[in-house]
């Protein structure tokens, strides 16, 4: 049941997941002001160190979310590759996590751009972006379910 080919597949998937997690955490770290470029930008905008530390503290929840998302991905693929299990529950949970992340990022981007005096975003554009972030993945996921689970 567990062959060399299966073992290689699991190792490749785990290495991919580690790189994926590292990339997401690096992106969050940069947004929190820990990279040199982010610190220079924050200094130019007049941010204080306390504000950056507060942002980093709030991102602790995002790091936990990232670990959960990648953990679900790893568990799902190990069950598929190594044990040949049906993981539809994990797939649905992972899908919901990714859709909510997209909606969260859209709302966070809207809040950040709300104070832009030259080009403020409209609430209609925000609603349209949220609908796209939900509708398109649902259509793709429903199509996959239709093809593979009938």
Protein Blocks (a to p, Z undefined) as FASTA:
>chain_A
ZZfklmmmmmmmmmmmmmmmmmmmmmmmmmnopamklmmmmmmnopafklmmmmmmmmmm
mmmmmmmmmmmmmmmmmmmmmnopafklmmmmmmmmmmmmmmmmmmmmmmmmmmpmklcc
dfklmmmmmmmmmmmmmmmmmmmmmmmmZZ
